[in-house]
């Protein structure tokens, strides 16, 4: 009977059942087999939600990100970036990378970035004579590029699940995030220099003019970094300040969003948050069962028996996480997989903060990894191209990102230098 029920749940997953249904079903089956009352699930989930002072920032940051995505902030950011980098070979491609990283950091969802910015950046790249395959690969792979930057929701959720300092994670993600952007920018410069890509002459006047138009949005990262790392505000306070600031700027100063549209934007953002929290709660239930069943410890014993080298463990970890990033939603992966990996990684003397950056980088790359990376299908829909075309277009960018992942994995100081230098707690 147990095997039949497990097979039925797996079949449900393959037939397209929602992730939270599959996770909850496995959790309930596990508690049933352990003869534990199902009420324990509800009590445990409630206590973890109610006693966590960080989770309430997720809907606030998400709302702020949706306000920026709904407005013409993307146009102003792209215009400013183009004024700064348009003179370089591959300048517009670099603009695309920066703009995508900025918006993914705030929305926490690469799909939103591809859908919101794809219609703006893809025609611009084609008009600038960038090859179609390069343009598609660039936008597909950079859709998740901002997940390591403040105030990325996946970083917050990793910090909650792993019980790691969130300010430390934000500081740790900055240099690796910039490193990945730089790697892709160098490739873009190379492609721009070997083709007939158009460039624009640098104009200080145009740079100043575009900076003036985008100054309110450009101030947001400065406000966040100074507020948090300067110790002036807490994470919850800066989240509230950010959403209030974004509302004032986009509705009253730029007037991109009429006030009557705000309830609709709020609804759309909370649908995403609701989905995240449903998955979060379901995954917490499954995690609770796995911990009660001592599954992480059994895995630890098995891995330590067969893998003695830290380097070999990190290679195996990256392979597994890339597969997880392909087939699982990022929020499900964070809540389900992190509790399993944390004790194993600690036994190999891997810093939990560094592990978080490795974890998120893998999931970031997994979004664009064939055959089932989510970004591939979102781009397929957004740009109306066959998915096989997206597979081919993404390969060069994936190779570059995998090189970056190797450096991030085996050079922990890349992640920890800012944490240690500024003694962030």
N, C-alpha and C positions, 0 to 999 in steps of 0.2 A: 504493500500500500504506500509506504513512504517513497519508494523508488518511482511508483506511478505518479504520485503527486509532484515530485521534483521534476519528472519528465514533462508533466503537464505545464508546469510553470515555465520551463525552458521553451516549450512549444509556444506558449503565450508570447514570450519575448520575441521569438522568431517571426511570429505572425503580426508583430507591431503593437503589442500591448504597451501602455504607458510605462515608463521606467519606474515610477513610484508604485505601480501595481505589482510589478515583478519583485521589487525590493521588499515591499510589505508582505507579499505572499511567502517569500523565503523566510522572512523574520517570524511570521505567524507559524509557519510549519516547524521552524526550529524550536520555538517556545512550546508548541504543542508536544513535540517529541520529548522535550525536557520536562514536561509536566509542570510548567510554570504558568501561572495565571496571566491571561492577556492584559489584564489591568495594569500589570507591571510596565508594559510597553508605554501606555499612556502616561503613567506617573513619571517614568524616566524621561520621556521626550519633553513633558511639560517642565520638569525641573531643569533640564539642560537649556531650554529656551528662556525660561523666566529668570534664571540665575546668571545669564550671560549678559554683561553690560555692553557688548559690541554688536550683537545681531541687529539691534534696532537701527544701526547706521546704514544697513544694507538698503532698505526701501528709500531712505533719504538720498543717498548717493545715486541710486538708480533713477530717481525722479529728476535729480539735477542733470544727469547724463541725457535723459530723454528730452529735457527742455533744450539743451544745447543741440541735440540732433534734430529737433523739430524746427529750430530757428535757422537763420542763414549764417550761423557761426562757422560752419564748415567752409562756406564760400570766403569769408573774411580770413580764416586761417590759411586756406589754400592760396589766396591772393598775396598774403604777407610772405608765406614761405616761397612762393614763386618769385617775388621781388628780391628775396635774399639769395635764392639758389638757382634761379632761372638761367643765369649766365653760364653755369657750369655744364659740361657734357653730362647728360643724365640728370639735369637739375629738376625737371618736372617729376621724374621718378622718385627723387629724394623728397620732393614736396609731398608726393603721395604717401611715402613711408611715414613721414613726420605726421601728416594729417591723420592717417589711419591709427597710428600709435596713440595720438592724443585722444581720439574719440573712443577707442577701445578701452583705454584706461578709465574713462568716465562711465561708459555704458556697461563694461564688464562682459560684453557679448560681441563676438566677432561678426556674427550674422547681422547685427544692427549696423555695424560699420560698413560692411560690404554693401548692404542695401541702401544705406543713407548716402555714402560717398561714391559708390560705384557709378551712379548715373552722372556724377559731376566729373570724376577723374578719368574714367575709361574713354569717353569721347575726347577729352583733352589730350590724353596720351596718344590716341590714334591721330588726332589732328597735328600733334607735334612730331609725327612720323616715327613713333616708336613701333616696333614690330608687334603685331597682334598677339602672338604667343607670349612674348615678353610682358606685355601689358596685362594679359589675363593672369599669368603666373604671379606677377608683382602684387596685384590687388587681392588675389586669393590668399597668398601666403602672408601678406601684411595685415589681413583682416583681424588677426589675433595678436598682432605684434605688441600691443600695449599692455598685455596682461601682467607684466612685471613692474609697471609704473603705478605710483600713487594716483588715485585711490582705488585701485583695482579690487573688485569684489572677490575674485578668487583668492587673492592674498589674504583678505580679511577672514574668509571662511577657513583657509588653511590654518591661520593663526588660532582661530576658535577651536578647530578640531584637534590640532596638535598641541594646543595650550602653549603657544610660542608668542613672544612679544610681537605685536603687530607693527609698532614703530621700527623695531629691528628688521622685520621683513620688508617694510617699505624702503628702508635705507639699503638693505642687502640687494633689492631688486633693481636699483637705479643703474649701477655700473654694468651689470650683465645686460639689462635692457638696452642701454645705449650701445653696448658692444655689438648686439645683434643688428641694431639699426645701422651702425657704421659698416658692418660686413656687407649688408645688403646694399648700402649706399655705394660702396666701392665697386660692387658688381654692376650697379646701375651706371656709374661713371664709365666703367669699362665698355658697357654696351652702348652708352651714348657716344663714346669716342670712336667706336668702330662702325657706326651707321650714320645715316643722314638725318639724325635727330636735330630738330630746331632748337636753338637757344635764343635767349633774349639778352639784350645789353643791360648791364647793371645800371640802375638809376637811383642815386641817393634820394632824389625827390620822390620817386615812386615808392621806394622802401619806406620813407618817412610817412607818406600818405597812407599806404596800406597798414603800417603800424598804428597810425592814428585810428583807422577804422576798426582794427582788431584789438585795440588796447584793452578793452574791457575783458575780453576772453583770455588774452595773454596774461592778464593779472591773476587769473584763477590759480594756475600752478604755483606762482610765487606766493600767493596768499596761503595755500595749503602747506607748502614746504616750510615757510617761515612760522606759520601757526603751530604746526605739529612739532617740528624738530627744534623750534625755538622754545618750546615748553610753555607757550602762551595759552593754548587751548587744548582740550581733550579731543579725541577722535569724534565723539558725539557732537561736541560743540562746533567743530570745524565742518562736520557734515551739514548741520543746520545752517551755518553761515553760508556755506556753498550754495545750498538750494535757494536760500533767500536772495543771495547775490545774483544767481542765475535768473531768477524770476524777475527781479528789478531790471536787470540789464536787457533781457530779451523781450519783456513786455512793455516797459516804460521808457527805456532809453532808445533801443533800436526799433522797438515796436514790430518785431518780426512775428510775434505770436499774439493774436488778439486774446483778451482776457476770457472770452467765451470758449476758447479752445483749450484752456488750462485743464478743466475737468477731463477732457478727452485724453490729453497727454498723461495726466495722473492715472487714469484708468489703464492705459496701455502699459505704463511702467509698472503698475502694481500687478498686472497679469503676469509679467515676467517674475516679479518678486514672489507672487503666490506660487508659481511653478517651482521656483528655487526652494521655497520653504517646505512645499509638499515633498519634494525629493529629499530635502535635508532631513525632515522628520522620518520619512520612510527608511532612509539610509542609516539614521541614528538607531532605529529599532533593530535593523539587521546587524549593525556594529555591536550593539548591546548583547545580542545573542552570541555573536562570534567571540566576544570577550568572555562571556559566561562559559562558553564551550571550550575556552582556552585554545582557540584556533591560531591566534598570533604566536603563541608560545610553541605550538606544534610546528608551525612554519619556521620559526627561529631555529629550533633544534634540527630540522631537516636541512635548512640552508647551511647552518654552521657545520653539519656533518659532511656536506658535499662541497662547500665553498670556503676555503680558508683565507683567500686573498681578498683584501679590500678592493683592489682594482678590478678583479674578476666580478665581485659582487656589484660594483657600480656599472660595469658593462651589462650584466644581466638585468639590473634595475632599469637601465635606460631602455633596453629592448622591451621589457614588460610594460613600462610606462608609455612608450610610443604606441604599443598595441592598445593599451587602455584608452589613450587619447583618441585613437581612431574610432573605437566602438562604444565609448561611454560619454555621456554628457559630462562636462567638466565639473559641475557641482556634485553629481553622483559620484564621480571618481574621487573627488576630494574627501567626501564623507565616508565612503566605503573603503577606499584603499589606504588612505593615510594612517588610520589606526593600526592597520596590519603592518605597514612598512616602518613606522616610527621605532618600535622596540628593536627591530632587526637592524636598522641603520645605526641606532645608538650603540648596539653591540659591536659594530665595526668602527666605532669612534667617529661617526659622521655627525657634524654639528646639525641640529634640527633646523636651524635657520638656513644653512647651506642646502640641506635636503629640500626645504621648501622651494628654493629657487630652481633646483634640479627638477623637482616634481612639476612645477608650473611651466618651465621651459619645455619639458617633454610634452605636456598637454597642449601647449601653444603650437608646437610643431605637429602634433597628432591631428589637430584640426584640419591640416592640409595634406595629410599623408594618405595616399591611395591604399586600399580601394574605397574606404567608407568614411574618410575624413569629412566632417560636417561642412567645412568651408567649400569643399569641392562641389557639393550639391547646391549650396546657397549661391555660389557663383554661376553654376550651371543654370539656375533659375533666373538670376539677376541679369546675366549677359546673353541668355538664350543661346548657349553653346552646348554641344554634346559633352558629356562628362569625360569621355576619353580625351577630348581636346584639353580639358582642364588637367587631367592626369599628366599629359606630356608637358603642358605649360609650367606645371608646378615643380617638376623634377630639379631643374638647376637651383631654384630657391631652396628646396628641401636639402640639397647637398650642402649648400652654404650654411643653412641653419643647423644642420647636424655637426658641421665643423665647429660652429659656435657652441653647441651643446657640449661637445667634447672638452672644449676649453673651460667652460663654466663648471663642468663636472670635476675635472682633474686639477683645476686651479682654484681652490676654495677661497683664497684671498680676494679674488675678483668679487665675490659676494660679500665677504666679511670686512673688507678694508674700511668702509665708511662706518660700519657698526663699531669697529674697534677704535677707529681714529676719533670719532665723536663720543665714544663711550655711551652709546644709546642703550636705554633699558626698556 
